[in-house]
Amino acid sequence: MENSLTPKDNAVEREPRGARRKRATRAKLIESAFRLMAGKGMEGVAINDITEAADVGFGSFYNHFESKEALYEAVVESVFEDFADWIDRLVASTTDNAQSISIAVRHTMLRVKREPMWGQFLIREGLSLRSLERGLGQRLFRDIRTGIEAGRFASGDPFMSFVSVGGTILVSIAVTLAEVDNPQITREDLPERTAAAVLRILGIDPKEADAIARHALSW
Amino acid sequence: MENSLTPKDNAVEREPRGARRKRATRAKLIESAFRLMAGKGMEGVAINDITEAADVGFGSFYNHFESKEALYEAVVESVFEDFADWIDRLVASTTDNAQSISIAVRHTMLRVKREPMWGQFLIREGLSLRSLERGLGQRLFRDIRTGIEAGRFASGDPFMSFVSVGGTILVSIAVTLAEVDNPQITREDLPERTAAAVLRILGIDPKEADAIARHALSW
């Protein structure tokens, strides 16, 4: 019901200490929502769960967000948009579409290893297909189409290429996160093998795909 | 569905009315667990939720199942094993590995369309990787390896081929279920396009993959 454009909020922002406190509370709400939604999905989490986990009064939730959906948007923004922006800057100087996508896939997989909960959230978000409207999913689809138009990727069905590439990445994340101990699940070099599998789906010759996927990362 | 080999169950079966009632209660528990777990996952559902949804006393749960995990096994058994057996019989006379996998994928996608909740459960189960131990996931991996060994499929990394094929199917299911209305999401002929994408991943030439995926289904 309240957003930061209301007179009340403007008044608070003229008072630095209040503004700092407000930012801190907002960050706590985003962090708690992220943890809870990674486990149960947006639909499975109530505002009350979030305010309790953040140790914030239920009533003050609406000083920060209009609705649970608005908080969810803020979570996705802070969780994925920043990462996607970072990846975009990272590959800005790379002129080869295959290299760019390989670097993006490997960094995504490496981050999942470092931050399992981020991976958990990514799987949920990815499968909801809300991701097609923005963030990682939307950029992935854009990069696939750009590569097809440039003649670097081969695809007779760009949407299915996106489905296969997205599915490969999401199941690889699930493999990284899975606690199942099965000799058939081989996790070595999964970031590189995932990048190679993605490139093969996009029509890159298997040998070249392997070579690109194993290039040294320059970060 | 009944484990009729235990002495206890045999005793019950000598008493028709009690046995019938017991089977009916067991079926109600499985059905309720299926509905709840499709939405929230096994971890998100308590025994109490299941007995309440099934309108069965909490205490009598343990007359039917040792634990929630045992009930979960029974759900997976009734939900996927029967379907997998049916698919196996359906393709028993098919000698081409590519045809078999195409038929299995299309029937899976068609069932998701008819029974969205079944698809929801399949996505959850598939991503948990518990599926690698049995049922559809395990059979899919088996069929991929068989095709590779027969030289019909090409793959330098059988596990990653399984990841890409499984991911393609799971995301296609998510596309079928998604309520997101986005012009980029093209749902026409999704069962056939998914089968074709799977065959391409397995190294089948795109034109042949399309032809196989659009063969008339003989059921």
Interface residues (C-beta under 8 A of the other chain):
Chain A: K40 G44 I123 G126 L127 S128 L129 R130 L132 E133 F141 G156 D157 F159 M160 S161 V163 S164 G166 G167 T168 I169 L170 V171 S172 A174 V175 A178 V180 N182 Q184 I185 T186 R193 T194 A196 A197 R200 I201 P206 D210
Chain B: K40 G44 I123 G126 L127 S128 L129 R130 L132 E133 F141 G156 D157 F159 M160 S161 V163 S164 G166 G167 T168 I169 L170 V171 S172 A174 V175 A178 V180 N182 Q184 I185 T186 R193 T194 A196 A197 R200 I201 P206 D210
